[in-house]
Amino acid sequence: MAEITITTGQLLYGKVLTPAGIIQEGVIAVSEEAIHYAGEAAWLPEAYAGWPAGNDKTRGSLLIPGFVDVHVHGGDGCDFMYADAEALKKITRYHASQGTTTMLATTMTADKKDIDRVLSEVHDFRSAPMPFAQLAGVHLEGPFISPKWSGAQNPEHIVPANIEWLEQWETLYPGLIRQVTIAPEGEGALTAITWLRKHGITAALGHTNASFEEVIAAADAGLNQAVHMFNAMTPLHHRKPGAAGAILFDERIRAEIIADGIHVHPAAISVLSRLKKEGNLLLITDAMSATGLSDGEYTIGDLPVLVRDGVARLKENPEALAGSTLTMIRGFRYLVQEVGLTMEEASRAASLTPAESLGLERSIGTLEAGKRGDILLLDNELNLHEVWINGRKMAETQMP
């Protein structure tokens, strides 16, 4: 964690979720530099005693770390595949209003020139201060996937794993790519997985026809994550465990989960959470451009989508879900209220574990002195009321 100096900031009062548990009568001293103190209000250091209150001390409040979403395609009418700087601002503003304080711009399986453009746009956007959710980099979901499990990815753009492309992107934009979704059974996939891990990039299984044995071999090569667990992969069967069985079995593989009650039954999430403990479960949204908007016709990448009752499906293949309209705060509530996770378990899945997957756990993911001031204020029903990013409170006009 970074060294911090005493400066002017504010005090946030309420129940505080810390790595040691929930402090009932807590306080956070935060400035634009960092969190200076997070703990018992009675033990607040004298140096911060004169700071003004940043929230209503008389109202019951729960303060938790900002959410980290490593798999999100867009929102508020915009898709990362076609986003310019203004669209990137709209996406990050909307998701920040829903509690996401750090995120990965997630691409679709597309032509290389379109992926090149996304990388260039995100690189340029990150070169200036980002006022809303912080883009920590890019998640490439494809194009190195299986045509047998393309889901809402356009099969026309699927290609074998290409080390030359990865090396070119890493040379042009060092450290920008933070995660790559890959079908490990594909041509050149194991070599690519080893290359990704050597460069500190998450190698994530997804959209795959891999067998149990092929996934274990991929984990031996460095595979360390699985995208949208149970979706777009070979399922669990008691005689043929498939990719889903391998992920449940192998502790080396973290699992993403879309906790919206549509992609995965809550009982399946509960089983998953019992096996993926100690930092192996990540809450994601897989949100697409319609997130935050009404039902209607949209696109995900270059494929048309129909959204009805908040559920996104491919227009030409209504059986195929096309991302989600989930937000992180709704997913967090679902994990606690429907699945039965504790507040601490849900927060780990929504904040600390994804921060660890990005190698950013020293600066985000928990409420501790020295970390970035990414803080959410919830009520007792887990409704989101206020958001701080880098110690700065989002204006009410930017909240829903």
C-alpha positions as CSV (number, residue, x, y, z in Angstrom):
1,M,0.0,0.0,0.0
2,A,1.1,3.5,-0.8
3,E,2.6,5.9,1.8
4,I,0.2,8.6,2.8
5,T,0.6,12.0,4.4
6,I,-1.9,14.0,6.5
7,T,-4.1,16.2,4.4
8,T,-7.6,17.6,4.4
9,G,-10.4,15.0,3.9
10,Q,-13.7,13.9,5.3
11,L,-15.0,11.3,7.7
12,L,-17.6,8.7,6.7
13,Y,-19.5,7.1,9.5
14,G,-21.4,3.8,9.7
15,K,-20.9,0.1,9.8
16,V,-17.5,-0.4,8.1
17,L,-16.7,-3.7,6.3
18,T,-13.0,-4.3,6.8
19,P,-10.7,-7.3,6.2
20,A,-11.2,-8.1,10.0
21,G,-15.0,-8.0,9.7
22,I,-17.8,-5.5,10.0
23,I,-17.2,-2.8,12.6
24,Q,-20.6,-1.7,14.0
25,E,-19.6,1.8,15.0
26,G,-16.9,2.7,12.5
27,V,-15.5,5.6,10.6
28,I,-13.3,6.0,7.5
29,A,-11.0,9.0,7.1
30,V,-10.6,9.5,3.4
31,S,-9.1,12.2,1.1
32,E,-8.3,12.3,-2.6
33,E,-4.9,10.8,-1.8
34,A,-6.1,7.7,-0.1
35,I,-7.9,6.1,2.9
36,H,-6.1,7.3,6.0
37,Y,-8.0,5.3,8.6
38,A,-10.8,2.7,8.6
39,G,-11.8,1.3,11.9
40,E,-13.6,1.9,15.2
41,A,-14.9,5.5,15.5
42,A,-13.8,5.5,19.1
43,W,-10.2,4.9,18.1
44,L,-10.0,7.6,15.4
45,P,-6.5,9.2,15.5
46,E,-6.4,12.8,16.7
47,A,-5.0,14.0,13.4
48,Y,-8.3,13.4,11.7
49,A,-10.7,14.4,14.5
50,G,-11.3,17.8,13.0
51,W,-12.2,16.6,9.5
52,P,-15.9,17.2,8.5
53,A,-18.4,14.4,8.2
54,G,-19.0,13.3,4.6
55,N,-22.3,11.6,5.3
56,D,-25.3,11.7,7.7
57,K,-24.1,10.1,11.0
58,T,-27.6,9.6,12.2
59,R,-28.7,7.4,9.3
60,G,-27.9,3.7,9.4
61,S,-25.2,3.2,6.8
62,L,-23.0,0.3,5.6
63,L,-19.6,1.3,4.1
64,I,-18.1,-1.3,1.8
65,P,-15.3,-1.3,-0.9
66,G,-16.1,-0.2,-4.4
67,F,-16.8,-3.1,-6.8
68,V,-14.4,-4.4,-9.4
69,D,-15.9,-5.8,-12.6
70,V,-13.5,-7.7,-14.9
71,H,-16.2,-8.7,-17.4
72,V,-18.4,-5.9,-18.8
73,H,-19.2,-5.0,-22.4
74,G,-20.9,-1.7,-22.0
75,G,-23.9,0.2,-20.7
76,D,-26.1,3.3,-21.0
77,G,-26.5,2.6,-24.7
78,C,-22.8,2.2,-25.5
79,D,-20.6,-0.8,-26.4
80,F,-16.9,-0.9,-25.8
81,M,-16.4,-2.3,-29.3
82,Y,-17.5,1.0,-30.8
83,A,-16.8,3.4,-28.0
84,D,-14.9,6.7,-28.5
85,A,-13.9,8.9,-25.5
86,E,-17.4,10.2,-24.9
87,A,-18.9,6.7,-25.0
88,L,-16.2,5.5,-22.6
89,K,-17.1,8.3,-20.3
90,K,-20.8,7.3,-20.5
91,I,-20.1,3.6,-19.7
92,T,-17.8,4.4,-16.8
93,R,-20.2,7.0,-15.4
94,Y,-23.2,4.7,-15.5
95,H,-21.4,1.7,-13.9
96,A,-19.9,4.0,-11.3
97,S,-23.4,5.1,-10.4
98,Q,-24.1,1.3,-9.7
99,G,-21.1,0.9,-7.5
100,T,-18.4,-0.2,-9.9
101,T,-15.2,1.8,-9.2
102,T,-12.8,-0.3,-11.3
103,M,-13.5,-2.2,-14.5
104,L,-12.1,-3.9,-17.6
105,A,-13.3,-2.8,-21.0
106,T,-14.4,-6.2,-22.4
107,T,-14.3,-6.8,-26.2
108,M,-16.2,-9.3,-28.3
109,T,-14.9,-11.8,-30.8
110,A,-14.3,-9.5,-33.7
111,D,-12.0,-8.8,-36.7
112,K,-8.5,-7.8,-35.6
113,K,-8.8,-4.3,-36.8
114,D,-11.8,-3.7,-34.6
115,I,-9.9,-5.1,-31.6
116,D,-7.0,-2.8,-32.5
117,R,-9.3,0.2,-32.4
118,V,-10.7,-0.7,-29.0
119,L,-7.2,-1.1,-27.5
120,S,-6.2,2.3,-29.0
121,E,-9.3,4.1,-27.7
122,V,-8.9,2.6,-24.2
123,H,-5.2,3.4,-24.1
124,D,-5.8,7.0,-25.0
125,F,-8.7,7.3,-22.5
126,R,-6.5,6.0,-19.7
127,S,-3.7,8.5,-20.5
128,A,-5.8,11.3,-18.8
129,P,-7.5,11.4,-15.4
130,M,-10.7,9.3,-15.5
131,P,-13.5,10.9,-13.6
132,F,-15.7,7.9,-13.0
133,A,-15.1,4.1,-12.8
134,Q,-11.4,3.5,-13.5
135,L,-10.6,1.5,-16.6
136,A,-7.8,-0.8,-15.4
137,G,-7.3,-2.2,-18.9
138,V,-9.0,-4.5,-21.4
139,H,-10.4,-8.0,-21.3
140,L,-10.3,-9.7,-24.7
141,E,-13.3,-12.1,-24.8
142,G,-12.2,-14.0,-27.9
143,P,-11.5,-14.3,-30.7
144,F,-9.6,-17.5,-29.6
145,I,-12.7,-19.5,-28.7
146,S,-14.7,-22.5,-29.9
147,P,-17.3,-22.2,-32.7
148,K,-19.2,-25.0,-31.0
149,W,-19.9,-22.7,-28.0
150,S,-19.9,-19.3,-29.6
151,G,-23.0,-18.1,-27.6
152,A,-23.4,-14.4,-28.4
153,Q,-20.0,-14.2,-30.1
154,N,-19.9,-13.9,-33.9
155,P,-18.5,-17.2,-35.2
156,E,-17.3,-15.6,-38.4
157,H,-14.5,-13.9,-36.4
158,I,-13.3,-16.9,-34.4
159,V,-9.6,-17.8,-35.1
160,P,-7.0,-20.0,-33.5
161,A,-4.8,-18.5,-30.7
162,N,-2.3,-16.1,-32.3
163,I,0.9,-15.3,-30.4
164,E,1.9,-12.8,-33.0
165,W,-1.2,-10.7,-32.3
166,L,-0.7,-10.9,-28.6
167,E,3.0,-9.9,-28.8
168,Q,2.0,-7.0,-31.1
169,W,-0.7,-5.7,-28.7
170,E,1.6,-6.1,-25.7
171,T,4.4,-4.1,-27.5
172,L,2.0,-1.3,-28.6
173,Y,0.1,-1.1,-25.3
174,P,2.2,-2.6,-22.5
175,G,0.1,-3.8,-19.6
176,L,-3.2,-2.8,-21.2
177,I,-4.5,-6.3,-21.8
178,R,-5.3,-7.8,-18.3
179,Q,-7.4,-10.8,-19.3
180,V,-7.9,-13.0,-22.3
181,T,-10.7,-15.5,-22.7
182,I,-9.6,-18.6,-24.6
183,A,-10.8,-22.1,-25.5
184,P,-8.0,-24.2,-24.2
185,E,-8.6,-27.2,-26.5
186,G,-8.0,-25.0,-29.6
187,E,-4.9,-24.9,-31.9
188,G,-2.0,-23.2,-30.2
189,A,-4.1,-22.5,-27.0
190,L,-1.7,-24.1,-24.5
191,T,1.2,-22.1,-25.8
192,A,-0.8,-18.9,-25.7
193,I,-1.9,-19.6,-22.1
194,T,1.7,-20.0,-21.1
195,W,2.6,-16.8,-22.9
196,L,-0.3,-14.9,-21.2
197,R,0.7,-16.0,-17.7
198,K,4.4,-15.2,-18.4
199,H,3.2,-11.6,-19.1
200,G,1.0,-11.4,-16.0
201,I,-2.2,-11.6,-18.0
202,T,-5.1,-13.7,-16.7
203,A,-5.7,-16.7,-18.9
204,A,-9.4,-17.4,-18.7
205,L,-11.3,-20.4,-20.0
206,G,-14.5,-19.6,-21.9
207,H,-16.7,-20.4,-24.9
208,T,-15.1,-23.8,-24.9
209,N,-15.7,-27.4,-25.9
210,A,-12.9,-28.7,-23.7
211,S,-13.1,-31.9,-21.8
212,F,-12.3,-32.3,-18.1
213,E,-8.8,-33.6,-19.0
214,E,-8.1,-30.7,-21.5
215,V,-9.0,-28.1,-18.8
216,I,-6.7,-29.8,-16.3
217,A,-3.9,-29.8,-18.9
218,A,-4.6,-26.1,-19.5
219,A,-4.3,-25.4,-15.8
220,D,-1.0,-27.1,-15.8
221,A,0.0,-24.7,-18.5
222,G,-1.2,-21.7,-16.4
223,L,-4.9,-21.3,-17.0
224,N,-6.2,-19.5,-13.9
225,Q,-9.7,-18.3,-14.5
226,A,-13.0,-19.2,-16.1
227,V,-15.5,-16.7,-17.5
228,H,-19.3,-16.8,-16.7
229,M,-19.2,-20.1,-15.0
230,F,-21.6,-22.8,-16.3
231,N,-22.4,-20.8,-19.4
232,A,-20.8,-21.5,-22.9
233,M,-18.8,-24.5,-21.7
234,T,-19.2,-28.3,-21.6
235,P,-21.4,-29.1,-18.6
236,L,-20.9,-31.3,-15.5
237,H,-22.0,-34.9,-15.9
238,H,-21.2,-37.6,-13.4
239,R,-19.4,-39.7,-16.0
240,K,-18.1,-36.9,-18.1
241,P,-17.3,-33.9,-15.8
242,G,-16.5,-31.5,-18.7
243,A,-15.1,-28.0,-18.3
244,A,-17.6,-27.1,-15.6
245,G,-16.5,-30.1,-13.5
246,A,-12.8,-29.3,-14.0
247,I,-13.4,-25.7,-12.8
248,L,-15.2,-27.0,-9.7
249,F,-12.5,-29.6,-9.1
250,D,-9.3,-27.5,-9.7
251,E,-8.4,-24.9,-7.0
252,R,-6.0,-23.2,-9.4
253,I,-8.9,-21.9,-11.5
254,R,-11.0,-18.9,-10.3
255,A,-14.6,-18.8,-11.4
256,E,-16.6,-15.8,-12.6
257,I,-20.3,-15.8,-11.9
258,I,-23.2,-13.7,-13.3
259,A,-25.5,-13.5,-10.3
260,D,-28.7,-12.3,-11.9
261,G,-31.0,-15.4,-11.4
262,I,-31.1,-15.8,-15.2
263,H,-27.7,-17.2,-16.2
264,V,-27.3,-19.5,-13.2
265,H,-29.8,-20.9,-10.7
266,P,-29.1,-19.7,-7.1
267,A,-28.6,-23.3,-5.9
268,A,-25.8,-23.7,-8.4
269,I,-24.2,-20.5,-7.3
270,S,-24.4,-21.7,-3.7
271,V,-22.6,-25.0,-4.6
272,L,-20.0,-23.0,-6.5
273,S,-19.4,-20.7,-3.6
274,R,-18.8,-23.6,-1.3
275,L,-16.1,-25.0,-3.5
276,K,-14.6,-21.7,-4.7
277,K,-13.5,-20.2,-1.3
278,E,-10.4,-18.3,-0.3
279,G,-10.5,-15.9,-3.2
280,N,-11.6,-18.1,-6.1
281,L,-15.1,-16.6,-6.8
282,L,-15.6,-13.4,-8.8
283,L,-18.9,-11.6,-9.3
284,I,-19.2,-10.1,-12.8
285,T,-22.0,-8.4,-14.7
286,D,-21.2,-9.4,-18.4
287,A,-23.3,-6.2,-18.9
288,M,-24.1,-5.1,-22.5
289,S,-25.1,-1.8,-24.0
290,A,-28.8,-2.0,-22.9
291,T,-27.8,-2.0,-19.2
292,G,-29.5,1.0,-17.6
293,L,-32.0,1.4,-20.4
294,S,-35.5,0.0,-21.2
295,D,-36.4,-3.1,-23.2
296,G,-35.9,-2.9,-26.9
297,E,-33.5,-3.7,-29.8
298,Y,-29.8,-3.3,-29.3
299,T,-26.5,-4.9,-30.4
300,I,-23.7,-6.8,-28.7
301,G,-20.6,-6.4,-30.8
302,D,-22.0,-6.7,-34.3
303,L,-25.0,-9.1,-33.5
304,P,-28.6,-7.8,-33.0
305,V,-30.1,-8.3,-29.6
306,L,-33.6,-8.2,-28.2
307,V,-34.1,-7.2,-24.6
308,R,-37.4,-8.2,-22.9
309,D,-38.1,-7.9,-19.2
310,G,-34.4,-7.0,-18.8
311,V,-33.2,-10.3,-20.4
312,A,-30.9,-9.9,-23.4
313,R,-31.1,-12.6,-26.1
314,L,-29.8,-12.8,-29.7
315,K,-32.5,-11.7,-32.1
316,E,-31.7,-14.5,-34.6
317,N,-31.3,-17.1,-31.9
318,P,-33.6,-16.4,-28.9
319,E,-32.2,-19.4,-27.0
320,A,-28.8,-17.7,-26.7
321,L,-28.4,-15.2,-23.9
322,A,-26.5,-12.1,-25.1
323,G,-24.7,-10.8,-22.0
324,S,-26.8,-9.3,-19.3
325,T,-28.4,-6.1,-18.0
326,L,-27.0,-6.8,-14.6
327,T,-25.2,-4.2,-12.4
328,M,-22.7,-5.0,-9.7
329,I,-24.9,-3.6,-6.9
330,R,-27.8,-5.9,-8.0
331,G,-25.4,-8.9,-8.3
332,F,-24.1,-8.1,-4.8
333,R,-27.6,-8.0,-3.3
334,Y,-28.5,-11.2,-5.1
335,L,-25.5,-13.1,-3.6
336,V,-26.5,-12.0,-0.1
337,Q,-30.3,-12.1,-0.3
338,E,-30.9,-15.0,-2.7
339,V,-27.8,-17.2,-2.6
340,G,-27.2,-16.7,1.1
341,L,-23.6,-15.5,1.1
342,T,-22.4,-13.4,4.1
343,M,-21.7,-9.7,3.5
344,E,-18.0,-10.5,3.8
345,E,-18.2,-13.3,1.3
346,A,-20.1,-11.3,-1.2
347,S,-17.8,-8.3,-0.8
348,R,-14.8,-10.5,-1.4
349,A,-16.3,-11.8,-4.6
350,A,-17.3,-8.4,-5.8
351,S,-14.2,-6.4,-4.8
352,L,-11.1,-8.1,-3.4
353,T,-10.9,-11.3,-5.5
354,P,-11.3,-9.4,-8.8
355,A,-8.7,-6.9,-7.6
356,E,-6.4,-9.8,-6.9
357,S,-7.0,-11.2,-10.3
358,L,-5.7,-7.9,-11.7
359,G,-2.8,-7.7,-9.3
360,L,-4.3,-4.5,-7.8
361,E,-5.0,-5.8,-4.3
362,R,-2.4,-3.5,-2.8
363,S,-4.4,-0.4,-3.9
364,I,-8.1,-1.5,-4.2
365,G,-10.5,-4.2,-3.0
366,T,-10.7,-3.5,0.7
367,L,-11.2,-0.6,3.1
368,E,-7.7,-0.1,4.6
369,A,-5.4,2.8,5.3
370,G,-3.2,3.4,2.3
371,K,-5.6,2.1,-0.3
372,R,-7.5,4.2,-2.8
373,G,-10.7,5.9,-1.6
374,D,-13.2,3.7,-3.5
375,I,-16.1,3.5,-1.1
376,L,-19.8,2.6,-1.3
377,L,-22.5,3.7,1.1
378,L,-25.5,1.3,1.4
379,D,-28.6,1.2,3.5
380,N,-29.7,-1.9,5.6
381,E,-31.5,-3.3,2.5
382,L,-28.3,-3.1,0.5
383,N,-29.5,-0.2,-1.7
384,L,-26.8,2.0,-3.0
385,H,-26.9,5.7,-2.0
386,E,-23.5,7.2,-2.4
387,V,-20.2,6.4,-4.2
388,W,-16.7,7.7,-3.7
389,I,-14.0,7.1,-6.3
390,N,-10.4,8.2,-5.5
391,G,-11.9,9.9,-2.4
392,R,-14.2,12.0,-4.4
393,K,-18.0,11.7,-4.0
394,M,-20.1,11.3,-7.1
395,A,-22.5,14.1,-7.5
396,E,-26.2,13.4,-6.9
397,T,-27.0,14.3,-10.5
398,Q,-24.7,11.4,-11.6
399,M,-26.5,8.9,-9.4
400,P,-29.7,7.0,-10.5
